[in-house]
Amino acid sequence: MTTPLFEPLHRDTLAVRTAVARSQYGENSEALFLTSGYVQPGAEAAARRFSGEEDGYTYGRYGNPTVSSFEQRLAALEGAQACISTASGMSAILMMCLGLLQAGDHVICSHSMFGSTIKLIGSDLAKFGVSSTFVPQTDAAAWKAAIQPNTKLLFAETPTNPLTDVCDIRALADIAHEAGALLAVDNCFATPALQRPMTLGADIVVHSGTKYLDGQGRVMAGALCASEELVSESFLPILKSGGMTLAPFNAWVVLKGLETLSIRMQAQSERALALAQWLQAHPAVAKVYYPGLASHPQHELAMAQQSNCGGAVLSFEVKATDDDQARQRAFHVLDSLATLSLCTNLGDTKTLLAHPASTSHGRLTPAQRQLAGVSQGMIRVAVGLENINDIQADLDRGLTSF
């Protein structure tokens, strides 16, 4: 049961108030329930609960009050009917695919999605008879042209990792629905603090709670926000049999992280914009990818979809004459860091930098990386909460010493 709230409430209020009802002890901070099993009131009640005829917790793999609080809070922030959580963002994507697809089905994705997503859908699912087509992220006509009679799912990230390409969510939703398919949107970069894809027509919102929902790089978590029907009939059965369950402690950490999501996203986005502008003027930088810049190809669309905010992640390319020099110089910048972190995660309060071509997209073929636009000279920056002058100084050390 959810704590009663008076509607309508702002997202900032939902982020600190939505949860299961307090226990008999009246705790103000949501409780952490560390238990793998639940004592049942009787055999008949247990039978009804396990069959789904009656609400109630039965086993830790199926549900937990702390996990429910996180799910209810995230659903409220996304404007979704329901949410189901998983152990990681990739397990959430796997749950979505297992719940919606079968041999003979077809999926459309963007070339510039996260490398592990491309690998999972393009290679791993192909072994089980699920075909896929990858198209340019920003070309709605290409998405439409890729539709086949067996297309069941369109899956987009916006902005993408690491190029920050932005797609028109409403246009893709129309294309999907005209074909009788569903649209899923990975909302990790923008989060519901900036962007709510379901208000633009998306059917499913995918999250890696490991990122900004937690916000301090402490735990791993994933989630799908969707209709009650999709969650209960398509995804929950996969959770029960597949066991990609979110641990209660991790759920509690991300639940509390959601309370500061809005203020963190605003502060980190402000720093990201300032850094992007500084990098754009730096003589050692060839190109900057950030939706908040007027030079970004989808700047106006990003501002419309993302609450007039560019988000906290950007990427840039160092100037170089060839791929070998580009990789060498990118590595030099990363190895010169003294304050910031060389770390493949993102969404932390600490600024994290990574070399996508050798990490997040390292398992892709050179051709796949080229289609994704991931070059050897590219560095991704997930901007944290350090002082902007210190962030710039740490990057400048490497950029000015090639």
C-alpha positions as CSV (number, residue, x, y, z in Angstrom):
1,M,0.0,0.0,0.0
2,T,1.3,3.4,-0.9
3,T,1.3,6.3,1.6
4,P,-1.8,8.5,0.7
5,L,-0.8,11.7,-1.1
6,F,-2.9,14.6,-2.1
7,E,-2.7,15.2,-5.9
8,P,-1.6,17.0,-7.8
9,L,1.9,17.1,-6.3
10,H,5.1,18.3,-8.0
11,R,7.8,15.8,-8.9
12,D,10.1,17.2,-6.2
13,T,7.5,16.4,-3.6
14,L,6.8,12.9,-5.0
15,A,10.5,12.2,-4.9
16,V,10.6,12.5,-1.1
17,R,7.1,11.4,-0.2
18,T,6.0,8.4,-2.3
19,A,6.5,5.1,-0.5
20,V,4.7,2.2,1.0
21,A,2.7,2.9,4.2
22,R,4.7,3.4,7.4
23,S,4.9,0.5,9.7
24,Q,3.4,0.5,13.2
25,Y,6.5,2.2,14.4
26,G,5.8,5.4,12.5
27,E,9.3,5.8,10.9
28,N,9.8,9.0,8.9
29,S,12.7,7.6,6.9
30,E,11.5,4.6,4.9
31,A,12.4,1.3,6.5
32,L,14.9,-1.2,5.2
33,F,13.4,-4.7,5.3
34,L,16.2,-7.2,5.2
35,T,14.4,-10.5,4.9
36,S,14.3,-13.3,2.4
37,G,11.0,-14.7,3.5
38,Y,7.7,-13.7,5.1
39,V,5.7,-15.5,7.7
40,Q,2.2,-16.1,6.4
41,P,-1.0,-15.7,8.4
42,G,-2.3,-19.1,7.4
43,A,-2.0,-21.8,4.7
44,E,-5.0,-20.6,2.8
45,A,-3.7,-17.0,2.8
46,A,-0.3,-18.2,1.7
47,A,-1.9,-20.1,-1.2
48,R,-3.9,-17.1,-2.3
49,R,-0.8,-14.8,-2.1
50,F,1.4,-17.2,-4.1
51,S,-1.3,-17.5,-6.7
52,G,-1.7,-13.8,-7.0
53,E,-5.3,-13.8,-5.7
54,E,-4.4,-11.7,-2.7
55,D,-1.8,-9.0,-2.1
56,G,1.0,-9.8,0.3
57,Y,4.7,-10.5,0.3
58,T,5.7,-14.2,0.0
59,Y,9.3,-14.5,-0.9
60,G,12.3,-12.2,-1.4
61,R,12.7,-13.0,-5.0
62,Y,9.2,-11.9,-5.7
63,G,9.0,-8.7,-3.7
64,N,10.0,-6.7,-0.7
65,P,8.5,-3.6,1.0
66,T,11.6,-1.5,0.5
67,V,11.8,-2.5,-3.1
68,S,8.1,-1.6,-3.5
69,S,8.8,1.9,-2.1
70,F,11.5,2.4,-4.7
71,E,9.3,1.1,-7.5
72,Q,6.3,3.3,-6.4
73,R,8.5,6.4,-6.1
74,L,10.1,6.0,-9.5
75,A,6.7,5.2,-11.2
76,A,5.4,8.4,-9.6
77,L,8.3,10.5,-11.0
78,E,8.0,9.0,-14.5
79,G,4.2,9.4,-14.5
80,A,3.8,5.6,-15.0
81,Q,1.2,3.3,-13.7
82,A,3.7,0.8,-12.4
83,C,7.4,0.0,-12.1
84,I,9.4,-3.2,-11.6
85,S,13.0,-3.1,-10.5
86,T,15.9,-5.4,-11.2
87,A,19.5,-5.9,-10.1
88,S,21.1,-3.7,-12.8
89,G,20.2,-1.6,-15.8
90,M,21.2,-4.3,-18.3
91,S,19.1,-6.9,-16.4
92,A,16.1,-4.5,-16.8
93,I,16.7,-4.5,-20.6
94,L,17.0,-8.3,-20.6
95,M,13.8,-8.6,-18.6
96,M,12.0,-6.3,-21.1
97,C,13.3,-8.4,-24.1
98,L,12.4,-11.7,-22.5
99,G,9.0,-10.5,-21.5
100,L,8.1,-9.0,-24.9
101,L,9.9,-11.0,-27.5
102,Q,10.1,-14.5,-28.9
103,A,11.8,-16.3,-31.8
104,G,10.9,-14.6,-35.0
105,D,10.3,-11.2,-33.6
106,H,12.2,-8.0,-34.7
107,V,13.6,-5.1,-32.8
108,I,14.7,-1.7,-34.1
109,C,17.4,0.2,-32.2
110,S,19.8,3.1,-32.7
111,H,23.4,2.7,-33.9
112,S,24.5,5.0,-31.1
113,M,23.1,3.1,-28.1
114,F,25.2,1.9,-25.2
115,G,27.6,-0.7,-26.2
116,S,26.3,-3.5,-24.0
117,T,22.8,-2.8,-25.3
118,I,24.0,-3.2,-28.8
119,K,25.7,-6.5,-27.9
120,L,22.7,-7.9,-26.0
121,I,20.1,-7.1,-28.7
122,G,22.3,-7.4,-31.8
123,S,24.3,-10.5,-30.9
124,D,23.0,-12.4,-27.8
125,L,19.3,-12.3,-28.6
126,A,20.0,-13.2,-32.2
127,K,21.1,-16.7,-31.0
128,F,17.5,-17.2,-29.9
129,G,15.9,-16.1,-33.2
130,V,15.2,-12.4,-32.4
131,S,16.4,-10.2,-35.3
132,S,17.3,-6.6,-35.0
133,T,17.9,-3.5,-37.2
134,F,20.1,-0.6,-36.1
135,V,19.4,2.8,-37.6
136,P,20.6,6.4,-37.2
137,Q,19.4,7.7,-33.9
138,T,18.1,11.0,-35.2
139,D,16.5,9.9,-38.5
140,A,12.9,9.2,-37.8
141,A,12.4,8.2,-41.5
142,A,15.1,5.5,-41.1
143,W,13.2,4.1,-38.0
144,K,10.0,4.0,-40.1
145,A,11.7,2.4,-43.1
146,A,13.1,-0.3,-40.8
147,I,9.6,-1.5,-39.7
148,Q,8.9,-5.1,-40.6
149,P,5.7,-7.1,-40.2
150,N,7.3,-8.9,-37.2
151,T,8.6,-5.7,-35.5
152,K,7.5,-5.8,-31.9
153,L,9.7,-3.2,-30.2
154,L,11.5,0.1,-31.0
155,F,14.2,0.9,-28.4
156,A,15.9,4.3,-28.1
157,E,18.2,6.1,-25.8
158,T,17.9,9.8,-25.6
159,P,20.4,11.3,-25.1
160,T,22.6,8.4,-26.2
161,N,25.8,7.2,-24.6
162,P,28.3,8.7,-25.4
163,L,27.4,11.0,-28.3
164,T,24.4,12.6,-26.7
165,D,22.3,12.2,-29.8
166,V,18.6,13.1,-29.1
167,C,15.7,11.4,-30.8
168,D,12.1,12.7,-31.2
169,I,10.3,10.6,-28.7
170,R,6.8,11.5,-29.9
171,A,7.7,10.8,-33.6
172,L,9.1,7.4,-32.7
173,A,6.1,6.6,-30.5
174,D,3.8,7.3,-33.5
175,I,5.9,5.1,-35.8
176,A,5.8,2.3,-33.3
177,H,2.1,2.4,-32.6
178,E,1.2,2.7,-36.3
179,A,3.1,-0.6,-36.7
180,G,1.5,-2.3,-33.7
181,A,4.8,-2.2,-31.8
182,L,5.9,-0.7,-28.5
183,L,8.4,2.1,-27.9
184,A,10.9,1.8,-25.0
185,V,13.1,4.7,-24.1
186,D,16.3,4.5,-22.0
187,N,16.0,7.6,-19.7
188,C,19.3,7.2,-17.8
189,F,21.0,10.4,-18.9
190,A,18.0,12.8,-18.5
191,T,16.2,11.0,-15.7
192,P,12.6,12.0,-14.8
193,A,13.9,15.1,-13.2
194,L,14.4,16.5,-16.8
195,Q,12.4,14.2,-19.1
196,R,9.4,12.0,-18.9
197,P,9.2,9.9,-22.0
198,M,5.7,8.4,-21.3
199,T,4.2,11.9,-21.5
200,L,5.5,11.9,-25.1
201,G,4.0,8.5,-26.0
202,A,6.6,6.0,-24.9
203,D,5.2,2.7,-23.6
204,I,8.2,1.7,-21.4
205,V,10.9,3.7,-19.7
206,V,14.2,1.9,-18.9
207,H,16.5,2.9,-16.1
208,S,19.9,2.0,-14.7
209,G,19.4,3.1,-11.1
210,T,23.2,2.7,-10.8
211,K,23.5,6.1,-12.4
212,Y,21.8,9.3,-11.4
213,L,18.9,7.7,-9.5
214,D,21.4,6.6,-6.8
215,G,23.6,9.6,-7.6
216,Q,26.7,8.7,-5.5
217,G,28.1,5.5,-7.2
218,R,27.2,3.2,-4.3
219,V,25.0,0.4,-5.7
220,M,23.6,-1.2,-8.8
221,A,20.0,-1.2,-9.7
222,G,17.7,-1.3,-12.8
223,A,14.0,-0.6,-13.5
224,L,11.2,-0.6,-16.0
225,C,8.3,1.8,-15.8
226,A,5.2,0.9,-17.8
227,S,1.5,0.2,-17.6
228,E,0.1,-2.1,-14.9
229,E,-0.6,-4.7,-17.6
230,L,2.9,-4.8,-19.0
231,V,4.5,-5.0,-15.5
232,S,2.2,-7.6,-14.1
233,E,1.7,-9.8,-17.2
234,S,4.9,-9.4,-19.2
235,F,7.7,-8.5,-16.7
236,L,6.8,-9.9,-13.3
237,P,6.7,-13.5,-14.5
238,I,10.2,-13.1,-15.9
239,L,11.4,-11.7,-12.5
240,K,9.9,-14.6,-10.6
241,S,11.4,-17.2,-12.8
242,G,14.6,-15.4,-13.8
243,G,15.6,-14.0,-10.5
244,M,17.1,-10.7,-11.5
245,T,15.8,-9.3,-8.3
246,L,16.9,-6.0,-6.8
247,A,18.4,-6.4,-3.3
248,P,16.5,-4.5,-0.6
249,F,19.6,-2.6,0.6
250,N,20.3,-1.4,-3.0
251,A,16.6,-0.4,-3.4
252,W,16.8,1.6,-0.1
253,V,20.0,3.4,-1.3
254,V,18.4,4.4,-4.6
255,L,15.1,5.2,-2.9
256,K,16.9,7.8,-0.8
257,G,18.9,8.9,-3.8
258,L,15.7,9.9,-5.6
259,E,15.1,12.5,-2.8
260,T,17.9,14.7,-4.1
261,L,17.7,13.7,-7.8
262,S,16.2,17.1,-9.0
263,I,18.6,19.3,-7.2
264,R,21.6,17.2,-8.3
265,M,20.5,17.1,-11.9
266,Q,20.1,20.9,-12.0
267,A,23.5,21.5,-10.3
268,Q,25.4,19.0,-12.4
269,S,23.8,20.1,-15.6
270,E,24.8,23.7,-14.9
271,R,28.4,22.6,-14.5
272,A,28.2,20.4,-17.6
273,L,27.1,23.3,-19.7
274,A,29.9,25.5,-18.4
275,L,32.4,22.7,-19.1
276,A,31.1,22.1,-22.6
277,Q,31.4,25.8,-23.5
278,W,34.9,25.8,-22.1
279,L,35.9,22.7,-24.1
280,Q,34.4,24.1,-27.2
281,A,36.8,27.0,-27.1
282,H,39.8,24.9,-26.2
283,P,42.5,24.7,-28.9
284,A,43.2,21.0,-28.2
285,V,39.6,19.9,-28.6
286,A,38.2,19.0,-32.1
287,K,34.5,18.6,-31.2
288,V,32.1,18.7,-28.2
289,Y,28.9,16.6,-28.0
290,Y,26.4,18.2,-25.5
291,P,22.7,18.9,-26.1
292,G,22.9,22.1,-24.1
293,L,25.1,23.7,-26.7
294,A,23.4,25.7,-29.4
295,S,25.8,23.9,-31.8
296,H,24.3,20.5,-31.0
297,P,22.3,19.3,-34.0
298,Q,19.3,18.4,-31.9
299,H,19.6,21.3,-29.4
300,E,16.1,22.7,-29.8
301,L,14.5,19.2,-29.6
302,A,16.6,18.5,-26.5
303,M,15.5,21.7,-24.8
304,A,11.9,20.9,-25.5
305,Q,12.1,17.3,-24.3
306,Q,14.5,17.8,-21.4
307,S,13.0,20.7,-19.5
308,N,15.3,23.2,-21.2
309,C,18.4,21.5,-19.8
310,G,21.3,19.6,-21.4
311,G,21.9,17.1,-18.7
312,A,25.1,16.2,-16.9
313,V,27.0,14.1,-19.5
314,L,29.1,15.3,-22.4
315,S,31.7,13.9,-24.7
316,F,34.5,15.5,-26.6
317,E,37.2,14.6,-29.2
318,V,40.8,15.6,-28.9
319,K,42.5,17.0,-32.0
320,A,44.7,14.4,-33.8
321,T,46.0,13.5,-37.2
322,D,45.0,9.8,-37.1
323,D,43.4,7.1,-34.9
324,D,46.6,6.1,-33.2
325,Q,47.5,9.6,-32.2
326,A,43.9,10.3,-31.2
327,R,43.9,7.2,-28.8
328,Q,47.3,8.2,-27.5
329,R,46.2,11.8,-26.8
330,A,42.9,10.7,-25.2
331,F,44.8,8.3,-22.9
332,H,47.2,11.1,-22.1
333,V,44.4,13.3,-20.9
334,L,43.0,10.6,-18.8
335,D,46.3,9.6,-17.3
336,S,47.0,13.2,-16.4
337,L,44.0,13.5,-14.1
338,A,44.8,14.4,-10.5
339,T,41.4,15.3,-9.1
340,L,38.8,13.8,-11.4
341,S,38.2,10.0,-11.7
342,L,39.0,7.7,-14.6
343,C,35.9,5.5,-14.1
344,T,33.4,3.8,-16.5
345,N,30.3,4.6,-14.4
346,L,28.4,7.8,-14.6
347,G,25.8,9.7,-12.5
348,D,28.1,10.2,-9.5
349,T,28.6,13.4,-7.5
350,K,32.2,12.9,-8.5
351,T,33.2,13.8,-12.1
352,L,33.9,10.6,-14.0
353,L,35.8,10.2,-17.3
354,A,36.0,7.3,-19.6
355,H,37.4,6.3,-23.0
356,P,34.3,4.7,-24.7
357,A,36.2,3.1,-27.6
358,S,38.2,0.9,-25.2
359,T,35.6,0.4,-22.4
360,S,31.8,0.7,-22.8
361,H,32.1,0.1,-26.6
362,G,35.2,-2.0,-26.5
363,R,33.4,-5.3,-27.2
364,L,31.9,-3.9,-30.4
365,T,33.6,-4.4,-33.8
366,P,35.4,-1.5,-35.4
367,A,32.5,-1.2,-37.9
368,Q,30.0,-1.1,-35.1
369,R,32.0,1.6,-33.3
370,Q,32.2,3.6,-36.5
371,L,28.4,3.4,-37.0
372,A,28.0,4.5,-33.4
373,G,30.3,7.4,-34.0
374,V,32.7,6.4,-31.2
375,S,36.2,7.5,-32.2
376,Q,39.6,6.7,-30.6
377,G,39.9,10.3,-29.6
378,M,36.6,10.5,-27.7
379,I,36.4,11.1,-24.0
380,R,33.1,10.9,-22.1
381,V,32.7,13.2,-19.1
382,A,29.9,12.6,-16.5
383,V,30.1,15.9,-14.7
384,G,29.9,15.9,-10.9
385,L,29.6,18.5,-8.2
386,E,33.1,19.7,-7.9
387,N,33.9,23.4,-8.5
388,I,33.8,24.0,-12.2
389,N,37.2,25.8,-12.1
390,D,38.8,22.6,-10.6
391,I,37.2,20.4,-13.2
392,Q,38.5,22.6,-16.0
393,A,42.0,22.8,-14.5
394,D,42.3,19.1,-14.2
395,L,41.3,18.6,-17.8
396,D,43.5,21.4,-19.0
397,R,46.6,19.7,-17.5
398,G,46.4,16.9,-20.0
399,L,45.0,18.9,-22.9
400,T,47.9,21.4,-22.9
401,S,50.7,18.8,-22.6
402,F,50.5,16.6,-25.7
